[in-house]
């Protein structure tokens, strides 16, 4: 079988920003199916360090520009024309989009539907296009896969008719996420936070991740506790987050905020395992992957209350009211000064135990695509 893959989204699939989930799943599926051929179509330069199995052919179709019609032209004309050369039996969209003009049977991997609330990581132009065309993509797709029960419920609220062709894939977390011994934790803190304890936030510097409210809550904590604890922000700086970066320059406690831009998986795993606690401030993401990673590392979690956070954390997480900065600051202070609370949270059993990789999800996806 010949499978065409719209792999454009893999260019921005970073561990701290999107969990690298699409990359892990599609590459695992390629490895598991050596008798089949996969052609990956990119809209620009392939990320350095991304390696592919022998049954993968990469094709770069550069975007002509960043305007709406450029994106339309790439998806509906450049991509179908290039796919014809390979005569694929199936096309798989990893970013929730499909070429509607194509007659090739198509399937979708839906990673995130937050763009429906204008809270996606995509540029605003791309979010508008997704909102406009998602119903058509879903209708065209023969098979659909999602990454969580939260994502599935959101999808079915939006498009109830796709229920019978939708599957939820099992969650995976890299085996790199493991608890660290005391000496290892101290080494990570020395490397990233001058030896101080720190709260970790994993995700892009983007408004949807509520970084500004988090900074205000952290300010309140610093004024209340007068400690040397730091805040580590691990993720990419996005164009939408430019105002956040500007605000950080004049932030009163900027010396206590550490930005680690675009960490690789190994660095992110070490940062997670050495953290005093993970703070998960995103409210509309479908898969709360940083919570699963923190649980693997035996690191407690404070989260703004959301469906995805509840799915991942259950009663192992300390939840804060999304409408109250004071509550988030109180929860951070409470966890920081109450070691018994920290121990009680870590002693609880999470509701979901993720697999140690995305291999199982890849096998599920292949079975679903070929059913």
N, C-alpha and C positions, 0 to 999 in steps of 0.2 A: 504493500500500500504506500502511496505517496501522500504526505500530509504537508500542506502549506500552513505556516504559522505567521500571523501578524505579530512580530516580535518587537515592534517599535517601543513599547513601554519598558522593555528590559533595559533600555539606555538610562532610565531614571530609577531603576529598581535597586535601591540601596538598603543595606541591613537596618540602619537606624530610621529610615524614612518609611519604607513600605515592607520591611521585613524580608525583602528579597524572595518573597513567596513564589511569585510567578516564575522567576528564574529557577528556583529549586525544583518546582514541580515539573516544568517542561523539560529541563535537562535530565531529571530522573526518569521521566517517561521515555525519552530518547534512548537512554542507556538500557532500559528494561526491554526495549523493542528493537534489537539490532537488525532484525530482518526487514524492517520498514525504513523508508526514507523520509527525512524531514527537511523542509526548506524554510529557513528563517528569513523573513523580510524586515529589514531595518530602514528607518527613514533618515539615518545619519550614521556617523562613525560608531563602530562597535566598541563598547567599553574595554579598556585595557584590562588584561587579566581574566577575561571571560573565556573559558575554554569549552570546546564542544566535542561530543562523541563523533566517531568517524562517520556515522550515518546522517550527519547534519551538514547541509550546504547553506552558506550564508550569502545573502544578496542585499546590497545596499542600494536603496532608491532614495537619493537625497531629496528632501523637501525643497520646493522652489522658493519658499518664504514662510512667514508665520501668520499670514492673514487667513480669514475663514475659507476663502476659495482655494488657497494653497492646500489646506488640510483636506478639503473636499476632493480636490484633484488627486491628491496622493492616494486616498482611500478608494475612490470610485473609478479612477482611470489608471494611474501608475501601477498600483498594486494588482488589479485584475489583469492588465496587459502583461506584467512580468510573470504572474502565476501561470499563464497559458503555456509558456515554454516548458514548464515542468509537468503539465497535465495532472494536477493533484486530484485525488479522490475525495479529499476533505480539506476544508480550511478552518483553522482554529484561531479565534480572536482572543488574545490574552488581556486586552485592555477594555473589554466590553463593547467593542465595535466590530462591524463586519462590512465588507463591500456589498452594498445592496444591489448593485448592478450585476454582480457575479451570479452565475447559475450553479456554481459548485456547492454541494452540500456543506453546511456550515454549523459550527458549534462555538459556544462562548464560555470563557472563564470569567466570572464576575468577582472581582476582588473587593470592590467598594462601591456603594451607592450614595455616598455622602454628597455627591454633586447634585442630587435631587433636592437637597436643602441648601444649595449654594455653599457647601462646606467642604468641597473636595480639594485635593492637592493640585489638581490640574489648573492651568491658567484659565481665567474667566471666560475667554473665548471658547476654549475646549469644553468647559462645563456647559456653556449655553448650547453648543452643538450636541453634546451628550443628552441633555434634557430634551432637546428637540427630536432626536432620532432614536433614543433608547427603545421606545415601544416597537419601532420597526425592526431594530436589531433582534429583539427578543422574539418577535413573531417569525423572523426568518430562521433563527437558530433551531436546529433539530434537537440539540442537546445543550443543556446549560449546567454549569457547575458553580457552586458558591463555597465559601470558606468557613462559614459558621452558621449556627442556628439563627443568630441575630441577622446576618445577611440574608438568609433564606426567608425569614419572616418579613423583612423589609421588601424583598423582591416580590413576594406573593401579595403583599398589600398593594404594591404598585401594579402588578400584572398577575392576577389570580389564575389566568388561563394557562400559565406556563408550569403549573404545579407538577403535572405528570412527566415533564421532560427535564426536571431539575433535580440535581443530587447535591447533597452537602458532603464535602470532602473532610476527612479526618485531619485534625490539627497536628502539625509537626513543629518541633523546636530543635535547632542544631545541637548536637552533642557537646559543642563547645561551652554551652551554658551549664556550669557545674559550680558547686560551692567551693570557696577558696579557704585555705588554712590561714591562720592569723598572720603569719609572716608574708604570705602572698598578698593578702588584703593591704597590709601596710605598704608593700612595695607599689601597689597600684595607686594608693592614696598619695604616696610620695611623688609618683610620676605625674599625676593629674591634678591634685588638689593641695599641693604643698604639705601633705601629711595630715590634712584635716578630714574629718568626717564630711560626707556630702549626701545631699538628695540628688538623685539622677532623674532626668527627664529624657526619654528617648523619642525622637521625632523631629521632623523638619521645623525650622524656624518659620512658622506659618500661622496666620491668625486662627485657623481652625484648631490648632493645638493649644489655644488659650495661654500663650506665653506671657502676654502683658498682665492678665489677671494673676497668673502664677507669680510673676515678679512682685506684684503688689502684696500678695500673701506672704512671700518670702521676706519682704521689707518689714511687715508686721511681726513676723517671727524673730527677725534679727533685733528689732527694737525691744521685743519682750524678753528674749532669752539672753541677749548680749553674749552670744557664743561665737566661736570661730567656724561654725559649720558653713559649708559652701553649697552652691547649687551648680550642678554640671548639666549643661544642655548639649546633648549628643545628637547631631543630625545636620542636614544640609541647610544652608541659607538660601531661601527661595526669593524670587522677585517680589512675591506678595508679602514677604516678611521684611522688606527693606525698612519699614517704619519701626519694626521691633529692634533691628540692629542699630538704628539711629537712636532710639530711646535708651538702649543699653549704654551708649557713650556718656550720657549724663545721669545714669542711674546711680543713686546714692551709694548702693552697696556693690557697685560694678567690680570692685576688687575681689568680691566673694562669689562672682559668677564666672564659671569656666566654660568656654564654648569649645567643643571638640567636633570639628566639622568633618562630615563624611567618614566616620570611623569604619574600618573593615569589621567583619564578623568577629574575629579573634579579639580585637581591641574592645568592641562593644560588649562581648561576653565578660571580659575582665572588668570593665567599668561597672557592669551590672552586678557581678558577684561581690565587688568590693564596696558597693553603695551601702549607706546606712539604711536607706529606703528608696524605693522607686516611687515617683509621683507620676500618675497617669492622668493628664489633664484633658485628653481628647474626649468629646462627647458623642460624635456621630460616626466614628469609625466602626466598620462592621466586624473587624477582628482585632481584639485587644492583645496582640502578640507580645508586647513588652511585659504584660502581666504574667503570661505563661513563662516567659524567660526568667523573670524575677523569682517566681515560685520554684523553678528548677534550681536556682542559685541560693535558695533559702534566704531571700531578701524580702522584707515586708513591703506592702504596697498601700499607698494612699491614692484613691482615684476619685475624680469627679463622678458622681453617680450617673450611670448610663446602662443601657441594656447589655451592650457588649462587655463592659467591665463586670457586670453581675454574672454574665455567662461564664467568663473566664475565672473570676475570683470567688464567687459565692460569698460565704461568710468569712473567708480568709483575708479579705480586704477591708481597710478602713475607708468608708465612703464619706465624701464631703458634698454638701449641697451646692450644685452648680450655680445657683443664684446668689451665693453668699461668699464673698472673699474672706470675711471674718471666719466662716466655718472652715474653709480650707486652711487658713493660717492656724486656727485652733487645733485642727487635726494634725498638722505638721508639728506643732509645739507639743501636743499631747504625746505623740509617738516618740519625739525626741527625748522627753524627760521621763517617760514611763517604760522602763525596760521590761517590766512584767507584761504590759500590754503587747510589746514587741514579741515577747516569747509566746504569749497566748495565740497571737495571729499566726506565728510560724508553726505552732503545734497543730493547727487545724488542717484538715485534708481538703485540697482543692476539688471542685466539682468535676473537673475534666483533667485526665492525665494524658498529655499529648505524647505522640510518638516521638522517638529520638531523631527523626528526620522526616522529610516530606515524601519518602519513597512509597509509603502506603497510600498516600493521597494520589500519587502519580499512577499507581496501579488501579485505583478506583476510577480515576479519570479516563484511563485507556479503556477499561471495561465499559464505562458509560458511553464513550464516543463510538465504540464499535458494536454496541448492542443491536 
